[in-house]
């Protein structure tokens, strides 16, 4: 099974601290664990405090399929992540 690294770059509707707290919450981490996904970096832009990036690793297409599915928009935006602003890049080794 190929492991994919998915990098999301996006705008926030709340503070970076609120976003990070949401992402690190036990229920959010439990959901990622069930999907076989690990969050290994959550960062804030030095140039724009309302812009963030997150790097995930997991099975190929798992995160990509979630973020391109319009039915998940409400779940994604609950964290403060502005869905329409998302730029996705995917990497495999």
Secondary structure, DSSP 8 states (H G I E B T S, - for coil): --EEEEEEEEEBSS-HHHHHHHHHSHHHHHHHHHHT-EEEEEEE-SS-TTEEEEEEEEETTHHHHHHH-GGGHHHHHTTTB-GGG-EEEEEE-
